[in-house]
Amino acid sequence: MSVQVDGAVHDVAQHIQADLENLTAEMTTMFIDVIPEFRHDDAVRRLMVASTSSNLTAIVDMLALGISLDDIAVPPAAAEYARRFAQHGLSLEGLLRAYRLGEHMFVQWAMTVLGRLDLSTEEALATTSRIALLTNSYIDQVIEGIIDIYEDERRRWDARSDAARAAQVRAVLDTEGLDLASAEQMLSTSLRGWHLAAIIWTRPGSSAPAGAELRAGAAMLAAATGKSPLTISADEQTHWAWISSAGKPVLDVPRLKEELSRHPELCIALGDPSSGLDGFRQTFRDAQRARDVAVTGADPDRSLILHSHVALAGLLVDHLPDVRVWAERALGDLMGDDDATIRLRETVRVFLDARGSFTDAAARLHVHKNTVHYRVRKAEEILGHSLAENRLAIEVALLACAQLGLRSAEGARRSS
């Protein structure tokens, strides 16, 4: 029986080979009709036809000549078509679907040919089984190679595209005297409306794949603004993004905070909305300063940092040693690092922010009004004067301590 089956497989392969050109045309037409990703321009369509023909030829040769699967490799035309598929951003799923549909169509052709041969029912079934098994094994093996080729090319192409786009964005950010029209041409987008910049990064030592986390951050930003961001990869751990629109962007902060809470290793710093080319640059500088404040570690659990909340600290962050010395002069022993003194500082900061209202401060701190009274008086004792005296310096120094994690010189020495 085995000899008859081998002969029948050979005969089927020869019949298919004789009509391979027409069968290739039939299969490629099916791909175009069924799979949207296969509706290419003429140049890519010719490559698709060559890919299909090379795979069919390889299968027919395998059946006709008894070629071992160990000697099967992805045909060059098929490999190049997979690369082109990746370069055009077409889905791998669409490409793999074509291989499975092509496998099914090939086996149907083989069965049609078998029906014209003088075989017993048993021989026909055994031959069909052999052809289906060999064809499936070929497709499985080639698909493994196609997946690797596609994913390698996608990574390479994305990296090249990201690098080019990143270079263009950096040029728009840094080139002095660049006019609006030239900047818009470089980025292929309008810069005349409003812009909101974000810096998205993963925390040091993050165990989650950085690429997936950064893409998730960009998706969160899109969901929170209703706009798709212009995103570039600054490095392996950082993305820069801009939301642009004709009107001032509206950010759903609660939604963004909620979504970020499900990604503990991800952080986002946001600039203030600004308009035009200068605004495109300014909102990014805002986001940079917000990130600079965040990475001081003053509030390590904070994952969303708005420049509008840390603008003053952002101006001070590049001068931390000098700011610490100045703050220690303004606060004296109120710069202490013990828990009780830290609590006093926070109470005074909130009290001053509440415009001297003990009631409002108590509500914000979730303590009794008398507790606020006690802590404010205690702080004034430590300062040696009332809060009304030198109030502005005290407020700025307290804000710097809270947002920049300033410590007294003695505390800094102890921690080093």
C-alpha positions, 0 to 999 in steps of 0.5 A: 500500500505504501508504494501505491500511496507514494506513487499517487502522491507523486502523480498528484504533484505532477498534475498540480505542477502542470497547472501551477501558473493558473492555480497560483492566479486562483489562490492569489485572487482568493487572498485579495478577495478574502483578506483586506491586507492583501489589497496592495499596490502593483509592486507589492502585489507582484511580490505577493504573487511571487511569494505564493508561487514559491510556496506552491512550488516548494510544496509540489517539489516536496511531494513529487521528489520526497524532499525531507522537511528538515531541508525545507526553508522559507522561500526567499520571495516569501521571506521578502513578502513577510518583510514588506508586510511588516514594513507596511504595518500590516497585521501578522494575523492577516499573513498567517491567515493566508497561509492557512487558507492557502493550505486548505485550497491546496488540499482541495486541489489535490483531492480534485486531482485524486478523483481523476486517478484510477485509485481504490477508495482505500488508496485515495483516502490514504493518499489524501491523508498523506498529502494533507499531513505533508502540506500541513507540516510544510505550512507549520514549518514555514510559518515558524520562520515567517513569524520570526522574519516578520517580527524581526523586520517590524522591530527593525522598521519601528526602530528606524521610523522612531529614530527618524521621527525622534530626530525630527522632533528634537530638531523642532524642539532645539533649532533656533529661528525655525519658522512655523511652516518648516516645523510643520513640514518636518513633523507632518502635522499642524502646530497652530493649535494647542499642545499638551506634552507628556513624558511617560517612563517606567520606574528604575528596576521595573520588571514589566516589559518597558515597551508594553508599559510605555505603549499602555501609558500613551493609550491612557493619555489618549483615553484621558484626552480623547485625542491620539498623541504624537509619540516618540521613543526617547530611550528604552525606558521613556516616551515623549508624547504630545496631544494636539488639538484646535481647542485647548486640550481637556484632560480627565485627571481622575480617569488617568489616575485610576488607569495609572493605578493599575500600572504601578511601574509607570509614571507620567509627567504632564506640561501645561497646555500651550499654543503654537510652535512656542507652545509645543516647546514650552509644554514639553519643557514644563513636562521635563520640569515636572519629571525632574521634580518627580525623580527627586523621590520626595513622593515615590508613590506618586505616578501622575505629576502635573506641572501646574501642581509643581511649577515652582518646585520645577524652577528650583529643582536644578539648584537643590543644594542652594535651595536647601541652604536657603530653606534651612535659613528660612525654617531653622529647626522646622527643617528637622527630619523627625516625624513630629517636625515633618508633621508640623511642616505639613500642617503649616503648609496646608494652613497657609495654603488655606489662607490661615483658616484653621477650619479648612486646614483641619478638613484637608488634614482630617484632624480636629481644628484644635490640633491645627491650632496646637501645631501652628503655635508649636511651629511658631515657637520653633521658628521664633516668630509668627507665620505672618513674619517672612510668610512668603519665604516660609511658604516657598521653603515648606513647598520645596521641602514637600515637593523636592524632598529637601532635608536638613544638612545634618539629615542629608549627612546621616542618610549618605 
